[in-house]
């Protein structure tokens, strides 16, 4: 998680900021850091846009996943039934083949 830099509240509330050389120096440093941080804020904004797009895509894909899971469950049941039938037939085949000899 990206934390909000501690100088941002000071930048937003310049009217309430203390005066004097030390305060000016702090605000100049904050402004410089703010300029240096501009690309990161752009990435932050893009990540929110990307998150919205991903959430929309997720909402679109969830019903498809549910349908595929349902179909997979049906095929698992079919496979289990087919295996049971195969075991039964093999058992019958093995029991009758011993009688023919």
C-alpha positions in Angstrom: 0.0 0.0 0.0 1.3 3.4 -0.8 1.2 5.8 2.1 0.3 9.5 1.7 3.5 11.5 2.1 3.4 13.6 5.3 4.0 16.9 3.4 0.7 16.6 1.4 -1.5 17.9 4.2 0.8 20.9 4.6 0.6 21.6 0.8 -3.2 21.5 0.9 -3.4 23.9 3.9 -0.9 26.5 2.9 -3.0 29.3 4.5 -2.6 27.7 7.9 1.1 27.0 7.5 3.6 28.7 9.9 5.8 31.5 8.5 9.5 32.0 8.7 12.6 30.7 7.0 12.3 27.1 8.4 8.7 26.9 7.3 9.6 28.2 3.8 12.4 25.7 3.6 10.0 22.9 4.5 7.5 24.0 1.9 10.1 24.3 -0.8 11.3 20.8 0.1 7.7 19.6 0.0 7.2 21.3 -3.4 10.4 19.7 -4.8 9.3 16.3 -3.5 5.8 16.9 -4.9 7.3 17.5 -8.3 9.5 14.5 -8.1 6.5 12.4 -7.0 4.3 13.5 -9.9 5.1 10.4 -12.0 4.2 8.2 -9.0 0.8 10.0 -8.7 0.2 9.4 -12.4 0.9 5.7 -11.8 -1.4 5.8 -8.8 -4.2 7.3 -10.9 -3.6 4.8 -13.7 -3.7 1.9 -11.2 -7.1 3.0 -10.0 -8.3 3.1 -13.7 -6.7 -0.3 -14.2 -8.4 -1.6 -11.1 -11.8 -0.4 -12.3 -11.2 -2.1 -15.7 -10.1 -5.3 -14.0 -13.1 -5.3 -11.7 -15.4 -4.8 -14.7 -13.7 -7.7 -16.5 -14.0 -9.8 -13.3 -17.7 -9.1 -13.1 -18.1 -10.2 -16.7 -16.0 -13.4 -16.2 -17.6 -14.6 -13.0 -20.8 -16.0 -14.6 -18.6 -17.8 -17.2 -16.5 -19.3 -14.5 -19.6 -20.5 -12.6 -21.0 -22.1 -15.9 -17.7 -23.8 -16.6 -17.5 -25.1 -13.0 -21.0 -26.5 -13.4 -20.1 -28.2 -16.6 -17.0 -29.6 -15.1 -19.0 -31.0 -12.2 -21.4 -32.7 -14.6 -18.5 -34.2 -16.6 -16.9 -35.5 -13.3 -20.2 -37.2 -12.5 -20.3 -38.7 -16.0 -16.7 -39.9 -15.7 -17.4 -41.5 -12.3 -20.5 -43.3 -13.7 -18.5 -44.5 -16.8 -15.7 -45.8 -14.6 -18.2 -47.7 -12.4 -19.8 -49.2 -15.5 -16.3 -50.1 -16.8 -15.4 -51.8 -13.6 -18.6 -53.8 -13.6 -18.2 -54.9 -17.2 -14.6 -55.9 -16.6 -15.7 -57.9 -13.5 -18.3 -59.7 -15.6 -15.8 -60.3 -18.4 -13.3 -61.7 -15.9 -15.8 -64.0 -14.3 -17.1 -65.4 -17.6 -13.7 -65.8 -19.2 -12.7 -68.2 -16.3 -15.7 -70.5 -17.1 -14.8 -70.8 -20.8 -11.5 -72.6 -20.1 
